């Protein structure tokens, strides 16, 4: 192997100490007129004087009544590079902000030096402590009639208050939208086959025009007082996640939800959490809060050149920001690298070579951790895409770079894809794959004697990680019992460091009491039955189904791949038409062909008023469906954890699941256990098993009183991240 100097090598010297810039201050100033806009100017001192000084200007401007968005642009003047970021604030936010100005709880800061800033911080701390004390006193005093009247008169103000004080509560809680009557709801126009509202071909379908959840409100972590149930750590750790997905922006399935939920849970406990993510071209940069360029640095990248293996340097850019309440570092090849890595319109869209891209990303993450000087205590990697991190860490970084103390946790979210990799493909990391292609490291034993013998990245990840987890205790057991294919034997051999920790869902992000997408909000003990009915009617009207509350509505929200029990979903679709149920499917994936055909033929708008098949991806529609549903079907053939059944419960819908993996850990059959039941469970993978289970669910649905009690019960079940977060904290502590 030889080292080759390419154009990128020229940048090595300057990148060795990376173009770090020191943040030297923030100045925030209000601006007259323009709806009370305000600017924040951030200044960096540049170590390298030949470079442009960077200035970020954040401008707040009045905008739409309900949505929040941001716009960005760069401008260059002389030696200054100015990054303009306009945050459009909602009218509701403006009301909240102006009232907080009036109340004098200090959000306008005028400081031009470090000392002045520190002084302002101290003042704010004191005021915050006073505010907490007053809130505590208010809770002790309780709610009096006058306050109730005020709540009636000022719904926006009440909402804000309740949002911040009650969001961790599973039961009760104030509702964002509480229509007094059906006439207060703006009902949707039914969609046509093309997806647009009837007669309004140029308009968007109803779920896209619903109010959106305000990211500022949704993703802010509850403060100490509100998060009092969360166990605070006395030993904060620096945790760096390396992952291919992070909700809501970089989400394809549950992996994104889990990295977001776990990251936020650990942050709530007081840990310092960073998530390293590819900067996919498909991500909307305007949706990334506080996006900033951090540094450019070189990443070794192997390739074949004139028949020889050569290592060149891939100049890489790192950006920091916040996605969904998590502090992120986004990595991508520098713009002038002429590479297609992470390019294309979708996260896994097939526009780039995934294996090459994730191997590069794994190496880039380690280089970033080394060069940024973070020195984490824990590097937590997820799925095959980032399994090269533990392999490279122990062979190339530990003891040889600034990364000396980190231990590695690897989480297997799904054994469906384990990352097959040939020796020469692994060279994309800049390290010879031969080093790992041996039986005690990453060699896939099934390929012994084949040409070529190949590696399994997930095996490498297991072998090289200090702890390995999967996402539910039952899935862990199933894999050890031989249901994990080739990986079963690897996990068995590494059993001592392997465990199953149940995923949670983030109860702040999935909260039917405050979810802005819903036409009527609800919580257990608070308008659960009435307002769920309104949501059901809303969906029925919007999708052109019979508006009939007496028909049980089953929904299924899923990636459409064989794992999810495609034949059983199809069965439920066809049977619904026959047995008086309604069925709505929301999904996409490589097995969605049959559903597309059904959607255009027997279950088209013209042919069915009981079934609608939505072959697409939409977070907003999924929320409306969870809220409208009586039942959520999850008939998976295997399911490492599954989140949809937990979200269903949170939104007062009863899950109907096949007993496997995390579904077995979270759903208890109502008929088998009258006291604790929270759904309906079947075992076989055949039509009859499913049919019988749906019949039992329908029977319970007919007993209205019992069904409503069950809805209340499931909505109170706590599958939040708190419990699982504590288990992860113990695991990190044990490293
Ligand atoms: P998996 O990770 O195997 O896809 P999970 O049940 O763990 O399954 O997580 C699925 C997540 O993706 C849930 O948050 C679910 O609501 C969401 N989801 C799946 N398909 C869609 C879709 N078509 N549109 C919107 N959300 C979806």
Boltz pocket constraint, residues with backbone or C-beta under 6 A from the ligand:
constraints:
  - pocket:
      binder: B
      contacts: [[A, 252], [A, 253], [A, 254], [A, 255], [A, 257], [A, 557], [A, 558], [A, 559], [A, 586], [A, 587], [A, 588], [A, 614], [A, 616], [A, 617], [A, 618], [A, 619], [A, 622], [A, 641], [A, 642], [A, 643], [A, 644], [A, 645], [A, 647]]
      max_distance: 6.0
